[in-house]
Amino acid sequence: MNDKVVVITGANAGIGKAAAIKFGNEGYTVVMACRNLERSKIAQQEIIEATKNPQIDLLQLDISSFKSIHQFSTVLKDKYPKLDILIHNAAYLNHGEKNYLLSKDGIELSFATNTLGPFLLTRQLVGMLEKSDDARVLHACTTNIRHFFDPKRKIEFDNLQGEFKDERLFNAYKMYGDTKMALLMMTFKMAEELKEHRISVNAVQISAIKLSRETIEKFQSGWKFAARIQNVFSAPRESMADTYFHICTSEEFKSVTGKFINDKRKVMEPSHYSNGLAQDIKQLMDQNVYPKYADNPENIERVWDLCVSMTSNPVSRV
Ligand SMILES: NC(=O)c1ccc[n+]([C@@H]2O[C@H](COP(=O)([O-])OP(=O)(O)OC[C@H]3O[C@@H](n4cnc5c(N)ncnc54)[C@H](OP(=O)(O)O)[C@@H]3O)[C@@H](O)[C@H]2O)c1
């Protein structure tokens, strides 16, 4: 056992559960931050048995709800004196979902879950993270943001609180990409803000990793088949769990902050490619670059301002 504490959101399934097993095997105290306690208790028992580590804790967190984030933070602070690693792994993507859904706080559900929740939770836990001598925060991002290589692609900033929910066609996959792009941009700014607190903040680009049966069951019917086929060619969850572990614990990444890291564990750079078909193809193939959109200071400020204003003035619908 070591004395390090890691919080992993969505640790009851998929990559989050594999990461909980990895950290558990390495002797960490693991706090599984999960929304459904009944389901998650089964996963907790499985992880304790697999790792022989009794320090696998389970606390309730619905990362899409500001009230739940506040409650979770209070309980965590009461139970643990410090926090070393915070992994924002939980995410919402219901493939094929046609309806624009709002969170309890009146915010588009994927934006609330994938961008605002991580923003608010980290800010709630800065005091605990500061007490660690090597505090690291990691955001689970995705290759989906590569759609922003298309210069016409923009985040739908004007439709995050249901403004056009009945007028515009809702595309769950596109909204997911918007929320993960916003998460990446928030990573860059948060890393700057937290430097003085000696907390590092990075994002990892995840490509195709095997989806769990439970996740596929949630998809709309046609998508279930496609997901099962994709699973055949996808990497095992354990490979990404190992990458989470490496970024959050290794000497190599100890002083790295504000970076986007790919699944080969390489720090990526904003794209340097110019216009033209040949350049576009090279850019798409190059796994070491990400869209310039993410590096645009105006876009970053816009995302940051939204995160600050939406989490400080929530429209509570609880
Ligand atoms: N798998 C891939 O190919 C892939 C590719 C790119 C990026 N990623 C990213 O990698 C991360 C993990 O993906 P995965 O494939 O392992 O997903 P997954 O198997 O679907 O697991 C998602 C986890 O998030 C939890 N969750 C969802 N909404 C939540 C909420 N409001 N509050 C708390 N927990 C919530 C789920 O809990 P419930 O069980 O309660 O639903 C589940 O534990 C995600 O951030 C995803 O976007 C995955």
PDBQT file of the ligand as one rigid body, heavy atoms in Angstrom, charges set to zero:
ROOT
HETATM    1  N1  LIG A 401     -14.418   3.704 -25.248  1.00  0.00    +0.000 N 
HETATM    2  C1  LIG A 401     -13.980   4.468 -26.222  1.00  0.00    +0.000 C 
HETATM    3  O1  LIG A 401     -13.759   4.008 -27.356  1.00  0.00    +0.000 OA
HETATM    4  C2  LIG A 401     -13.715   5.926 -25.970  1.00  0.00    +0.000 A 
HETATM    5  C3  LIG A 401     -13.260   6.704 -27.046  1.00  0.00    +0.000 A 
HETATM    6  C4  LIG A 401     -13.004   8.054 -26.820  1.00  0.00    +0.000 A 
HETATM    7  C5  LIG A 401     -13.178   8.590 -25.570  1.00  0.00    +0.000 A 
HETATM    8  N2  LIG A 401     -13.623   7.820 -24.561  1.00  0.00    +0.000 N 
HETATM    9  C6  LIG A 401     -13.814   8.456 -23.242  1.00  0.00    +0.000 C 
HETATM   10  O2  LIG A 401     -13.304   7.600 -22.223  1.00  0.00    +0.000 OA
HETATM   11  C7  LIG A 401     -14.066   7.738 -21.041  1.00  0.00    +0.000 C 
HETATM   12  C8  LIG A 401     -14.550   6.381 -20.577  1.00  0.00    +0.000 C 
HETATM   13  O3  LIG A 401     -15.253   5.781 -21.656  1.00  0.00    +0.000 OA
HETATM   14  P1  LIG A 401     -15.843   4.293 -21.570  1.00  0.00    +0.000 P 
HETATM   15  O4  LIG A 401     -15.905   3.788 -22.951  1.00  0.00    +0.000 OA
HETATM   16  O5  LIG A 401     -15.164   3.508 -20.532  1.00  0.00    +0.000 OA
HETATM   17  O6  LIG A 401     -17.329   4.639 -21.123  1.00  0.00    +0.000 OA
HETATM   18  P2  LIG A 401     -18.438   3.749 -20.402  1.00  0.00    +0.000 P 
HETATM   19  O7  LIG A 401     -18.070   2.309 -20.359  1.00  0.00    +0.000 OA
HETATM   20  O8  LIG A 401     -19.718   4.134 -21.060  1.00  0.00    +0.000 OA
HETATM   21  O9  LIG A 401     -18.413   4.305 -18.934  1.00  0.00    +0.000 OA
HETATM   22  C9  LIG A 401     -18.832   5.605 -18.684  1.00  0.00    +0.000 C 
HETATM   23  C10 LIG A 401     -18.879   5.768 -17.189  1.00  0.00    +0.000 C 
HETATM   24  O10 LIG A 401     -19.314   7.117 -16.935  1.00  0.00    +0.000 OA
HETATM   25  C11 LIG A 401     -20.349   7.024 -15.990  1.00  0.00    +0.000 C 
HETATM   26  N3  LIG A 401     -21.236   8.193 -16.053  1.00  0.00    +0.000 N 
HETATM   27  C12 LIG A 401     -21.958   8.638 -17.103  1.00  0.00    +0.000 A 
HETATM   28  N4  LIG A 401     -22.667   9.715 -16.738  1.00  0.00    +0.000 NA
HETATM   29  C13 LIG A 401     -22.356   9.963 -15.434  1.00  0.00    +0.000 A 
HETATM   30  C14 LIG A 401     -22.759  10.918 -14.490  1.00  0.00    +0.000 A 
HETATM   31  N5  LIG A 401     -23.647  11.863 -14.797  1.00  0.00    +0.000 N 
HETATM   32  N6  LIG A 401     -22.235  10.890 -13.256  1.00  0.00    +0.000 NA
HETATM   33  C15 LIG A 401     -21.334   9.930 -12.908  1.00  0.00    +0.000 A 
HETATM   34  N7  LIG A 401     -20.922   8.970 -13.753  1.00  0.00    +0.000 NA
HETATM   35  C16 LIG A 401     -21.440   8.990 -14.993  1.00  0.00    +0.000 A 
HETATM   36  C17 LIG A 401     -21.091   5.754 -16.297  1.00  0.00    +0.000 C 
HETATM   37  O11 LIG A 401     -21.874   5.382 -15.190  1.00  0.00    +0.000 OA
HETATM   38  P3  LIG A 401     -23.224   4.514 -15.343  1.00  0.00    +0.000 P 
HETATM   39  O12 LIG A 401     -22.785   3.077 -15.327  1.00  0.00    +0.000 OA
HETATM   40  O13 LIG A 401     -24.003   4.901 -14.146  1.00  0.00    +0.000 OA
HETATM   41  O14 LIG A 401     -23.874   4.897 -16.634  1.00  0.00    +0.000 OA
HETATM   42  C18 LIG A 401     -19.894   4.835 -16.537  1.00  0.00    +0.000 C 
HETATM   43  O15 LIG A 401     -19.357   4.404 -15.313  1.00  0.00    +0.000 OA
HETATM   44  C19 LIG A 401     -15.195   8.713 -21.386  1.00  0.00    +0.000 C 
HETATM   45  O16 LIG A 401     -14.831  10.004 -20.976  1.00  0.00    +0.000 OA
HETATM   46  C20 LIG A 401     -15.276   8.648 -22.888  1.00  0.00    +0.000 C 
HETATM   47  O17 LIG A 401     -15.791   9.835 -23.453  1.00  0.00    +0.000 OA
HETATM   48  C21 LIG A 401     -13.910   6.490 -24.730  1.00  0.00    +0.000 A 
ENDROOT
TORSDOF 0
